[in-house]
Amino acid sequence: MSAASFLRALLEARLAPTGRAWLDAAVGELAAGVAPVRGSALFSQASRHARRVPLAPTAQQCAEAGRILEGWNPERWNVLEAMRVTLLLARRDLAADSGVQALTELFRYADEGELCALLRSLALLPAPERFVWRAGEGCRSNMRSVFEAAALDTPYPARHFDDLAWRQCAIKCLFVGAPLWRLWALDTRLSDELARMALDLAEERRSAGRPVPPELWLCLGTYGGARGLAALERELASANPNALGRRAAVLALARAAQRERFAALECANEPALRDVLSRVRAGETSAPTFRHLEPA
C-alpha cells in the first residue's frame, strides 16, 4: 500500500459524503496535471471540506504507516492535514522540476496549518533529500506546531539532517517543550557533542533556578561520562520523590549501562519509581519508553 492510498482509506471513514466527492474530483484533477496556481487553490480549498480535528488512527493503522515508511507516525495528524497531503501526493510530477515548482508555490503562500501539512509530507515525497532546507526552515520556526510537524513523528530529520542540524533539532525540542521522545531514531544519533549540549543546558537551567526538562536525560545515552552521571545523581536526589525527572533519570542510568546503581533505588521501594525500574529490568530503555513515565 502506498502512503497516498493509506491516507485515502483513513479519510473515507472521516469525511462527509460531500467531502469525499470533492476529494475524489480534486485528486483526479491533480493527477491529470494542473498549473501551480490551480494546485495552490485546491490545497487551500481543502479547509472547506475537512475539519482540523484529530485523525485518530488506531494502533494498527499507525503500525501500517510505519510499514509503509519506517518512522512515519500519523498519530497526531488532523483530518485536514491528511486531506492536504493526499492532494499533494496525487500529483504525478513530484519527481520532476514542475512538481518542485508546485511545492515551492505552496510553501510560499502557506498559512500555519498549510505549513504543517507540507512539512509532514516531506518524508513521503520522492527523493525527499531535495527538501532538506525546507525541513530545516520548519525546525527553525518560532511556531511550535510548525516545528513539531517538521521534526517529530517522521523519519526526515534522522535520515537527512547533518550532525549540526540534528543536534539543534534535538535541543530545540527541550527549549520549546516538544516531546523529544517523538524525535524518531534519537537513540541512533546520540553523540558526545549532543550529550555535552544537553548537560550545558541542564547546568544553565539549574543556575537560573529553573527545572531541567525531564526528557533532557534522553540525550545522554552512554556519552554523558562522569559529568552525566553526576548530573543524574543530582536529579535522583531531588526533594520531590514523585518528580518525572527522577523517573527519567532512572531510565537514563539504564541507557548509560549503569544498572549497578539501581540497588539502592530498589531497596528504597518508592512507588513512583517502581514502574520505571520494572521496565528497565525488562529491557525497555529506548527513548520512546519515556512516554510510559509520564502521568496518565
C-alpha positions, 0 to 999 in steps of 0.5 A: 500500500502506498502512503497516498492510498493509506491516507485515502482509506483513513479519510473515507471513514472521516469525511462527509459524503460531500467531502469525499466527492470533492476529494475524489474530483480534486485528486483526479484533477491533480493527477491529470496535471494542473498549473501551480496556481490551480494546485495552490487553490485546491490545497487551500480549498481543502479547509472547506471540506475537512475539519482540523480535528484529530485523525485518530488512527488506531494502533494498527493503522499507525503500525501500517504507516510505519510499514509503509515508511519506517518512522512515519507516525500519523498519530497526531495528524488532523483530518485536514492535514491528511486531506492536504497531503493526499492532494499533494501526493496525487500529483504525478510530477513530484519527481520532476522540476514542475512538481518542485515548482508546485511545492515551492508555490505552496510553501510560499503562500502557506498559512500555519496549518498549510505549513504543517501539512507540507512539512509532514509530507516531506518524508513521503515525497520522492527523493525527499533529500531535495527538501532538506532546507525546507525541513530545516526552515520548519525546525527553525520556526518560532511556531511550535506546531510548525516545528513539531510537524517538521521534526517529530513523528517522521523519519526526515530529520534522522535520515537527512539532517547533518550532525549540526542540524540534528543536534539543534533539532534535538535541543530545540525540542527541550527549549520549546517543550516538544516531546523529544521522545517523538524525535524518531531514531534519537537513540541512533544519533546520540553523540558526545557533542549532543550529550555535552549540549544537553548537560550545558543546558541542564547546568544553565537551567539549574543556575537560573533556578529553573527545572531541567526538562525531564526528557533532557536525560534522553540525550545522554545515552552512554556519552554523558561520562562522569559529568552525566552521571553526576548530573543524574545523581543530582536529579535522583536526589531531588526533594520531590520523590514523585518528580518525572525527572527522577523517573527519567533519570532512572531510565537514563542510568539504564541507557548509560549501562549503569544498572549497578546503581539501581540497588539502592533505588530498589531497596528504597521501594518508592512507588513512583519509581517502581514502574520505571525500574520494572521496565528497565529490568525488562529491557525497555530503555529506548527513548520512546519508553519515556512516554510510559513515565509520564502521568496518565 
